[in-house]
C-alpha cells in the first residue's frame, strides 16, 4: 500500500467515483484510462445494485447487491471500451505492462537500462513500478532492488531495519492503519490462551507476525504480496509449532464423541 501501489490516478478516481484508494494497491494496472473507466462503472453499478435490494427484514443484502452490481458495471464498461481500437490497444498495453512488472518483481530482470538511471526510471514509471513523481523512499527501494523479491530477500538478510523502515515510509495512511491492525493482532495472539483443537500460542503469534511482515515488505502487487506474505506466515507457523512443542504449549484436539454415543445421546434427548 505504498505510493507505488496507489498510482497517480487515485486522487482523480476518488473524486469521480468515491472508491477507496485500496484499488490501486490491489491491482496497479488500474492506473490507466481503461482501469479508471472500469472502476467508475463498478462504482456506479455497485450503488445501483445496493439500492435495488429490499430491506434487510425482507431478506435483502445490500452488500451482496453492491458486489453483483459492481461486477456487472465493470464488465459492461470494460466490454464497451474494448469495442474501440483505443480500448483494445490500451488493454494490450496494460497486459504487457503487467507481464513486465511481474517479471521484474519476481526476478529483478526485465527493465531497460541501469537501475536508478533515467532510462530505467522512465521504463519503471511506464510499466507502473514507480509513480510519476517518485519520492526519495520510492527511489531508494528501486535503486536497492527492494521492490523485487530477490532484492527484498537480500535486503532482509543484510539490513532488515532499512528495508522495513523504507517500506513503512512508502506507505500511505491506509497502509499504516492496516499494518497497525496487523501488529495489534500479533499482540492479541500472543496474549490469548489457545482453545482446544486450535494451534498453540507461539504458532499463531509467529504466523501472524511473520505473515504481516511479509506483506509489508513485499513488492507492490497482489501476486508478489500474496506469495511473500503467505510464505512468511507459513514459515512462522512452522517455527511456532516447534516452540509450542518444546514448551509444551500445543493444544490437544477437541474431544470427539464416538458416533454411536452421539446418536445414543440424540435418541435419549428426543
QUIVEN-V722481 format. One record per backbone hydrogen bond with DSSP energy under -1.0 kcal/mol. CO is the residue of the C=O (numbers start at 0). NH is the residue of the N-H. Records with the same first field share a line. If there is no record, write none. Layout:
CO: NH + NH
This chain:
0: 171
1: 5
2: 6
6: 9
8: 12
9: 13
10: 14
11: 15
12: 16
19: 22
20: 23
21: 25
22: 26
26: 29
27: 30
28: 31
31: 35
32: 36
33: 37
34: 38
35: 39
36: 40
37: 41
38: 42
39: 43
40: 44
41: 45
42: 46
43: 47
44: 48
45: 49
46: 50
47: 51
49: 52
54: 57 + 59
55: 58
60: 64
61: 65
62: 66
63: 67
64: 68
65: 69
66: 70
67: 71
68: 72
69: 73
70: 74
71: 75
72: 76
73: 77
74: 78
75: 79
76: 80
77: 81
80: 83
83: 87
84: 88
85: 89
86: 90
87: 91
88: 92
89: 93
90: 94
91: 95
92: 96
93: 97
94: 98
95: 99
96: 100
97: 101
98: 102
99: 103
100: 104
101: 105
102: 106
103: 107
104: 148
113: 116
116: 120
117: 121
118: 122
119: 123
120: 124
121: 125
122: 126
123: 128 + 129
134: 138
135: 139
136: 140
137: 141
138: 142
139: 143
140: 145
144: 147
147: 151
148: 152
149: 153
150: 154
151: 155
152: 156
153: 157
154: 158
158: 162
159: 163
160: 164
161: 165
162: 166
163: 167
164: 168
165: 169
167: 170
169: 2
171: 175
172: 176
173: 177
174: 178
175: 179
176: 180
177: 181
178: 182
179: 183
180: 184
181: 185
182: 186
183: 187
184: 188
185: 189
186: 190
187: 191
194: 197
199: 203
200: 204
201: 205
202: 206
203: 207
204: 208
205: 209
206: 210
207: 211
208: 212
209: 213
210: 214
211: 215
212: 216
213: 217
220: 224
221: 225
222: 226
223: 227
224: 228
225: 229
226: 230
227: 231
228: 232
229: 233
230: 234
231: 235
232: 236
233: 237
234: 238
235: 239
236: 240
237: 241
238: 242
239: 243
240: 244
241: 245
242: 246
243: 248
251: 196
257: 261
258: 262
259: 263
260: 264
261: 265
262: 266
263: 267
264: 268
265: 269
